Structure formats: C-alpha cells, structure tokens
Amino acid sequence: MERSRIPRFYRIKVRVLLISILISIVPALIIGMYFLYFTKQDLEKSVQTQNESTAERFAQKMEFFLFRTEERLKTTRFSLLATPVAEDRQAILYRMLKKVPLAEEAVVFNHRGKVEYGVHRFQIMQEDREESWQGETLLDELKQKKEYYGPVQFQSNNIPYMQIAVPIFSEDGKTFRGGIGVKVRLQSVLTLLEEVSDKKEEAIFIFDSRGNLIGHNDFTEVLQRKQVNESFVVRHFMRVSNPKLLPIPSQYASYNGKEVLGVYAIVPRTGWGIAVEEPVESAFAPVRTLFFKLLAFLLLIVLGASVISVFLSLFFTGPIEYLEKLARSVGHGRSKEPIFIRRKDELGHLITVFGEMTERLESQGKKLLQEKERLDAIVNNMGIGLALITRDCRIAWTNPIVREWLGEAATDKKTLCYQVLKGTPAICRQCPLQGSENEKLSADIVTHLMLTNKERIFRHNVYQLRYAAEGEPDYLLVIEDITEQRRMEDIAMQADKLSALGLMASGFAHEINNPLATIQVYAEDLVDQTHTQRESLLDVEEVERYLNVICKHVDRAKEITQKLLNFSRKSEWQEEYIYLPNICKESVSLLSHAFTKKQVMISTSIEPNVPYIKGDALQITQVFVNLLQNALDAIGEQGVITVEIHAKGGYVQVHVIDNGIGISPAYVGKIYDPFFTTKPVGQGTGLGLSICYGIITRMGGTITVKSTEGQGTTATIELPAIRKEVQDEQEKYQGTYRG
C-alpha cells in the first residue's frame, strides 16, 4: 500500500484528538457560564416573584382582617341599638371581642367622644380611656358616615396599637349619636406573619405611611423602634407607592446593612406597606452549589472526552485509510481489490457503497464506450459536416464528412475556418465569432466553393459551447451541402414563374395586339398611298409621321416582351441594392391587363424616402407578382387591392391588402405548404406562397398572412433595410440598379 503523503498535523486522527478536546472544553465552559448566568437571572426573578406573592398574601390577610373587624363593628352596632339593657350591651361587646381576636378593647361613645360603656379583654375599663376616643379627626370622619382607621400609636412599652370605629346615627340617619370602636394591639399581627412566612432567613415587616416600623416577624425590631425608612423599598413606598415599578431584581442594602432582595405590598384600607426582604446570600445559595457541581462535572467531561476522543480518532480513521487505499487503487486503474469490512456503521456502509460505485463506474465506462461508438457512427455517417473551432477561427476537429468535402486541409489545426469554407484569406465580413459573448450567433450562412471543377453550395450554422473548458474549442460548426436543395428550389421557382406567365398570357397577348393593330393600320395605309401615287412623289412629312407612329408602337411591343422575358428568364441569385417602390410599380404593370379586365382598383401608399434593401430583384419581383395574383384571384369584380410600403425600426414593410373572400381558419396553417391551394384546378400550382416564404427567408426577412374569412386578407413582408451611409452612396447611382 502506498503510504499517505499527508503531514502529521493534517491527519484526521490528530485533528480529531485536538478538536475533541477543544469541543469538550470550550462548549462545556460556554454552556456552563451561559447556564449559570441565566440561572442566576431566573433565580432573581423567581425569588422576587415569590416574595411579591408572600407580601401580597399578607396584605390580603391584613385587608381581610380589617374588613372583618369593620363588619363585626357594624353588626354589633345594630345589636346594641336593639338592646336597651346596659348589662346586655356589655355582653354583646364581650362576644364581639371573642370574634375579633386581635382586638383588646371595645367601647361605645356618644357624639362628643365620651365613652358611655365598654369592655376590655384583660382588665377593667378605666375612666381615663375616654380621652382616647375624643379626637376631632375621629368624630369628623364618623359624622361624614365614614369608617375610621386611626394612626398607629405606641404605648409606653413601645407596643403599637390602632383604633377602628364606625358611626352610630339615629333611625332616620340624620342625627349623629356617636360610635362604636375597638382598639387593636398590633403585636398580635405577628400571628399573621408566622402563617405566611416559611423561610427563617426572610424578614417580613409592616410600616405605616410615615415609614414607622409597626410589625416584624422579629418583634424585638419593633420594640427597639428600628428606623426601617433607610431601606430602599420603604423609600420607594413613601415616594412612588407602586410596587409594580420596582426594578428587577430589586437588590439593595437593607436598614440593617445586609444585602437583600426586597419587595413590598400595600394594604389599601390603612395605606400601610408590607415589606419582604431575603438576604442575597441565602437567595443565591443554590447558584453557588450549582456552580461547584457544574465545575466538577466539567472536569469529568473533559477527562472522559479526552479518553473517548483518542479511541474515536483511531476507530474512525482506520476505515478512512482503508477507503483511501481502495480509491488509490481505482485511480491508478489497477484491478479492483476485494472489499473486506466487518463494520456495520456509516463508515462500513460508505466503503460498501464505494465498492458498488466502482462497479457502476466500470459498467458505465463500458456503456460510455458503447455510446461513443454509436455516436461516432452517427457523426461520421449522418451526411452533415461537423467541426469544432476556437475563438480565433482555428479548426480543432472535423468529422469525416468535412474531410471528404474539403480535403486534408481541414484537419490541420493551424487552418482557419474561412480559408477552407470560403476560400479567401480574409475573415468573413459578418462572422458571428467576432461579436460579443452575449450576442446571438448568426445562422444560415451560405458559401460557394469550387470543388473538383464543380460549384458546391454550403450552409453552415455556428453554436456556442457555453461550458467549454479553457483552451478547448468554443464553437460547433454545422455544415450542410445544399447544392441539390438550391437546384430544386430554382426549378420550383422557375415552374412558379411559368405558371404565372401562363395566367398572364392572355393579358400579354392583348397588350401586344394593340400596338400591332396600330402598326398594321399605318403600314397598310402607307402601302395604299404608294399604289395610288406611283408616278408622283409621296409627301415626305406624311411618310415620316407614319413611320414615327409605327416605331413608337414597335417600342411599346418591345417593352412588353422585354418585361415578359425579364420575368420569365432563369437566372442565378444575384444580390443588389433594390428600391422596393420601383419593384412594386413594375409588378403592377405586369398584371395591369388582368386588373383592367376584372375592373379591380389597385392603389398604392408609399412612404417618401423608403430605405433600400439588399437582395435579388428578379426574386422579389416574383414575390410581388405572386401576392398580387393571389389578391386578384381572391376578389370579385370591382374589388380593391392596396399596396403599402413604409419603413419601421430598421426594416422596410410591405402590406398587400385585399377585400376578397379571405382564407378559412382551417387552411391558414397550411398556406406555406408546397402544392397546397384552395383555387380551382388549373388556376394555381400551390407553390406561390411557399416560394415567397423561401425567397423572403433567404433575404433575411419575414412574411406573415392575416386573413378574416369573408372580409379579406393582408400579406405583410418585412425586410431589413441597409445602413444609411450605404443608402446615401447608392442614391447617387440609383439608375444603375434594378428599378
């Protein structure tokens, strides 16, 4: 086996080892840091959400307690109004204290705030307690039929309390009689805090609208009158009073100096704030634990990946090296070695597929040889010459047909295509290879060559090979020998001419008979005068006048016969510059008798200064005659035929329009077929439009026919106009050209 020339660093086994180690370390670190970062963010949001939920639950419980206390007072008020006995009223107040566990005192006072009677949960009522219910704010709010929630006050032992009262009015609701109130010791609120808090590290405290601490899950903080307004959430409550506007996470240094995550909620009835603060250290303890676990896990991954990568690098490169051996064997054309592989994974499947591929390549190679043999047989015997040429016109390859036609000169790779196809040392004037790459290549280029003392006519087309490799031939040249085809076309055109002459014979006879009759009359008169005046001399002026008339009509007859001969003669294709209006005039004169006989009006509309065209004048005359004859056959007596000639976009357009019977839609697609005709037997050969199509196409133009049955037909010819500078040159010698 040939040893691999791959450097050690570039070998797959080495790269797999290095890449595996990098892949195991870098992604694990990136994923771990990413995971820790977003875990911390999610934990911050989660802690804040949980604390918000705790604060909201406590605020709802506090709100519910105040609502229930207010409802108990209102219910007790109705019971007291219905009970006239003082002892019974005190019993009602005692029952209310049992139903409001956080209240320690209940009183009924008059409209001046003087306590009329009351009860205390733990001791006998004292008279000095009356002063606490005589505040102006309390009485003013009760007179407005509002419930009263007093400000938080502190006893001498720093235990906070508050008053809650509801008004008592007369039965008609107009006279204020006083109120019923309870005194609530806020130390009892700690029972609610213990119910909602399940975290020992978490601090939950209540503060009023002035930022005074009135409740705490560690009540010693309240007894010490700690200033909680240094905490961020307390300041936010006092300034904004909207817990939804707290930042996320809400992390700050609390009033005790600890870094915490804090939130707060608001008790609507009293306007208090309830804050929940959790130390950052305890909140992020899971993240630290996760970090150390992740670090240990990453170390294990790196160690395991290193071991596995060594194994995999050896495991995967073995089959690859074996596959390299097979590929080198196939590449050097040696006999295919038997494939021996035990693996059933993708690499084993790849080697198996490679073996199948080599078998298919061998089979397809044989098929390609067979296809090449068939293609060679077709190319060499199809009767068409093929040649590959380069951009600089050099012949790179030819098939045997070209070599048979043009000789061994076509096989010389130094030979230029125009030297053998045209027989000239200069490049063809309209060579398509000289255009831009995006320019469409020309087709139907015709050349004439003298081969073995006989002229041969070749038509060749050039096709670009768009995917040719650099240095390879860029074009395919297709060559056809059309000598016999042109001979048959000439025979067909001559037959069409003779057919047209047959149709015009009576007209020509009539045209010639007119001058012959005049000549006969003048000649007979001159003979009679010679017989009657034998002895006297004839009048010389009279004889000269007779002879002039005879000569004039002889010239007329000669002109008619010359036109007939010009139209009917068989000639080779000769390109010249043609002025179509003159061709139109001559063609109309050839059919003038037929137009007169059928009383058909012929009108022409010719644009001034129509450009010249290039082509064979006799052939284009034949096209005009055929189209005019078709129009004449299609219309009835007193019909109208219009011929229009004008320039349009670099072309000269000719329209032959008639108002005849038109062509059936079923026949429109067949009008260019040879020998197809809709005329009666004896009136047409069916070659007219076919001949016209061939002539116009040969001149680089187009012919179209549009017809509506019962309304008429329009035949349109479009031929390329010559350039302006060429036309200006030809106009100087217009008389020397056809027409």
Secondary structure, DSSP 4 states (H G I P E B T S, - for coil): -PPP---GGGSHHHHHHHHHHHHHHHHHHHHHHHHHHHHHHHHHHHHHHHHHHHHHHHHHHHHHHHHHHHHHHHHHHHHHHT---HHHHHHHHHHHHHHSTTEEEEEEEETTS-EEEEEESSS---GGGGGGG--HHHHHHHHTT--EEPPPEE-TTS-EEEEEEEEEE-TTS-SEEEEEEEEEEGGGGHHHHHHH---SS-EEEEE-TT--EEEESSTHHHHTT--GGGSHHHHHHHHT--GGGS-SS-EEE-TTS-EEEEEEEEETTTTEEEEEEEEHHHHTHHHHHHHHHHHHHHHHHHHHHHHHHHHHHHHHHHHHHHHHHHHHHHHTTPPPPPP-----SHHHHHHHHHHHHHHHHHHHHHHHHHHHHHHHHHHHHSS-EEEEE-TTSBEEEE-HHHHHHH-GGGG-TT-BHHHHHT--SSPPTT-GGGS-TTSPPP--EEEEEEETTEEEEEEEEEEE-TTPPTTS--EEEEEEE-HHHHHHHHHHHHHHHHHHHHHHHHHHHHHHHHHHHHHHHHHHHHHHHHHHTSSSPPPHHHHHHHHHHHHHHHHHHHHHHHHHHHHH-------EEE-HHHHHHHHHHHTHHHHHHTT-EEEEEE-TTPPPEEE-HHHHHHHHHHHHHHHHHHS-TT-EEEEEEEEETTEEEEEEEE-S----HHHHTTTTSTT---SPTTS--S-HHHHHHHHHHHTT-EEEEEEETTTEEEEEEEEEBPPHHHHHHHHTTGGGS--
